[in-house]
Amino acid sequence: MVPTIDPEKCVKCGMCMNCGQKVYRWTKEGPVVAQPYKCVVGCTTCATLCQGNAITFPDKDKLRELYKKEGIWAKVKRELIKEGKLEPEE
């Protein structure tokens, strides 16, 4: 899931810079989400550590609904079966 930083709430504490996946980069304005797709799904440690509560993630239920609506789960499943990483259901 892709994190978002609210610059109005950010107190520039730098806690997000401890991200092991190097999702954030420090600029003269403070942290920015530089590599959002390196973010580990379900981690959200940065949001927990953020002193200004400036880091948020998309609502999981809305994201699941969107994935279902757009058929993303089915596409991923087909691709995994095609690559031999998932057994087809009978």
PyMOL commands that set and color helices and strands:
alter all, ss='L'
color gray80, all
select helices_A, chain A and resi 15-18+36-38+45-49+60-69+72-82
alter helices_A, ss='H'
color red, helices_A
select strands_A, chain A and resi 4-5+24-27+30-33+55-56
alter strands_A, ss='S'
color yellow, strands_A
deselect
rebuild
show_as cartoon
